[in-house]
Amino acid sequence: MSVKSKAQEVENYKPVKSILISQPEPSRSPYFDLQKKYGLQIDFRPFIHVEGLTIKEFRKLRVRPDEYSAIIFSSKNSIDHFFRICDDLRIRMSAETKYFCISEAIANYLQKFIVYRKRKVFAGKKSIQDLKTYLLKHKEKESFLLPCSNLGSKKIASYLEQLEIDYNEAMMYRTVSSDLSDLSDITYDVLVFFSPLGIKSLYENFPDFKQNETRIAVFGSSTSKAVIEKGLSINIQAPAPETPSMTMALDKYLRQANKLS
């Protein structure tokens, strides 16, 4: 990826003409409003993607989903790959299987795979802690399986151990860096990152990347840490009290950089 010489502090507000968002393009987004407001080129490109384990890889884990009576889902990806694995193994989950989902959105997504009204589904509002009452109620009777990625589900696993829940993790998919080689000769004024994995992908694709005049926007403390560890400078950061979202942080920066009041 082409970049320019390192910007000094006073040069951080040079005009912005192009921004690369390291996520898939949404159908509707405030980014499109920014694009129109400032006359920008905003491109979307996921720096990471999810790949499912092959059946050969999964069999090496010696886990059979139908040996568990309760499944904990932390994401839509975990649901997709759980039922893909079941289909590939020709496993039919019992109608008595209980499903514990950390949010209503994830629970509703289950309807793609099961007859929802005939199943025992428990949903939290947004976290595993919301499921405490249900987990404790069933901990003595059920055996729990936690489908996860190669990154694991550390917060969920830690909470299950705190509650002394008998569970097993099963990796069913992995998050990997995307191939960005087609961007090698393209320059953007601003790169926007949302996770440490995005930074990891950047350097896997462009080991010699130098920030130079490219400004970097980051969301979240873990992403900030990954950027700093690479010796890069953060020019735009969210969330913050005045800018809780990335689009708000970009808007604030662009008002100064592009001199639009």
N, C-alpha and C positions, 0 to 999 in steps of 0.2 A: 504494500500500500504506500503510495507516494505521499510524502509530507515535506514541510518546509523547515527553515531554521528556527531554533527555539525562541519563543516570544518572551520579551521582558514583561515585567508586571504592568508597565504603562501601556503595553501593546495588547493586553488581553481583551480589549474591547474593539478590536478591528472588526469591520463589517463582516457579517456572515451571509454567505450565499447558498451554502449547501450543508445539509445535516444528514448523517447516517444513523438510523435507529436500529440497534442490534436485536430487533424482534420481528416476528412476522407482521405483515401489513394487515391492519384491522379494516373492517368494512366501514366503520364509523369511528372517528377519533378527534379529540381536540387538536391533534397535530395538524390536521388538515386546515383548521382555522388559523393556526400559526403560519402555515404555508401561504395561505391567501393574504393574511394581514401584512406579512413582511416580504412577500414576493420571493419565497425561498424554493429551493429544490430540496425536498425531504424524501429520502429513500428508506425503505425498510428491508432489512436482511437479517434473518436469524443467524446468530453466530454459533448456536448450539441446536441440537435436535435429539430426539429420542429414538432409540432403536430397541426392538424387542430381542430378548435372548432367543436363540434357536432352540428347538426341542432337544437337540443333542446337548446343548449347553445346559439347559434346565434339568435334564435327567441326571446330570452329574451332581446336582445338589441333593438328590435323593429325597425329594419332597413330593408328596401327592396331595393336591389341594382337597380332595374328597375325604382325607383323613382328619380334616379339621371341621368343627361344627360352627365356628364363628370366624368371619373374615373382617379385618379392619382396613378400610379404604381411606387413603389420605389424599387422593387426587383422581382425576378422570383417567389419567394415564395408567394408574394402578388398576382401575376397573377394566380398561381396554385390554391390557396385557394379561390380567388374570383370566378373563374369559377366553382370550385367544389361546392361552396355554391349555385351558380346559378342553377347548374344541380340538386342538391338535393332539391331545392325549386321549381324546374320546371319553372325557369324563363328564358326567352329569352330576351337578351338585344337588344334594338332597333338598327337597322342598322345605325341610326343617332348618336349613342353614340360616344362621343369623348374620346380618350384615351391619357393621358399625361404621358410620361415615362421619367425618369430622365437620361436614357442612350440609345444609339442605341442598345446595346445588349439586354436590357429589351424590347425595342420596337420590335426587331426582334423575341423575344421569344413569342410575342403575336400571331405569325403566327400559333402556335399550337392550337389556340382556335378561331381565327377569319380569315375571308378571308381578308388578309391585304390590298390588293389593293382597296377594296371596303369600307374601313373604314377611319375615320379621326383620324390619329395617329400623335402625336407631340412628338419629342424626343430631349432630351438635350444631352450634351456631357458626363457629369458625375454627375451633381447636379441639384437640383430644381431651382437654380438661372438661369440656362441656358434656362429655360422655361418661363422666365419673360414676354417676348413679347407676347407669345401665351396666357398665363394666363390672362394678362391684356386685351387682345383683346376679350376674351370670358367671363370675369368675370361678366358682367352685364346680359348675356343671359343664362348662364349655372349654374346648381347646381352641386357641386363637392363632390365626395366621395373619401376618402382616406383609402383604406384597409390597415390594419396594424397588428402587433403582439401585445402581451401583453406588450411589451416594448414601444409601441407607435412609432411615427415618429416625435420626438421633433423638430429636425432641420427643417423638411419640414413643420410641423404645424406652427412653429414660423414664417417661411417665408411667408406662406399663410396669416397669420394674419397681417404681415407687409404690404402685398399688399391689405389687406382688401378683401380677397377672401371669399365668403360664401361657407363653406365646412363642412363636417361631417366626423369624424373618425369612422371606424368600425373595431373592432378587429375580425379577422377571423382565426388566428392561434396564437400559443404561442411557445416560445422558452423555453425548459425545460432541466434539467440536465439528462444525460444518466445514466443508471445503469452500474457502473464500478466494481461491487462486485467481478467479476472474476479476477481482478487485485490485490486483497488484499494481495497475497503472492508473488507478482512479484516486483523486484527491478530494477529501471532504474537509470543510472548515471545522465541523464539530462531529465528534463521535460520541454516541450515547450508550452507556452500559448500565445493566440492571442486575448483574450478578458477577461474582468472581469467575465463574465459568466463561463468561464473555471475554474477560481479560485473558484467561488461559487460552481460549480459542484464537484470539488476536495474535498471541505470540507463537502458537503452534503453526499458524498460517504464515506469519511474517516474523521470523525469529530476530531479524535485524531492525524491527520497528523502532523509530525514533519519533518522539512527539513533535518536536520542532514547533511550528506555529499552529499546529492542529490543537483545537481546544477540546477538552474532555469533560463530558457531563456524566455524573454517576448518581445512581439511586441506591441508598442504603449504606449502612456502616461497613458491612462485609465487603461490598464492592469498593468502597473508598480505601479500605485496607489493602485490597489486592492491587489497586492502582498505585498506591504509595510504595508498596513493596517492590514494584517494578521501576521505581524512580521517576514516575510520571507526575505531572502537576494536575490538580483538579481545578477546573475553571468554573464549573457549574455543578451545584450539589443540591440534592433533594433526598428526603424531605427536610424541610426547615419550617420554623413557625410561620413565616410569611409565604412560603412556597411549599406546601405539602405534597404537590405532585410535580412530576418532571416537566410537564407542559407549562406549569406556572413558573418553574425555575428558568426554563428556556425563555419564556416571555419576558421575565424580568431582565435577563441578560441581553436579549435582543433589543429591548427598548434603549439600552445604552450603546450597544455595539452598532446598531443600525440607525441610531438617532431618531427613533420614532416615538413621539410623546403621546 
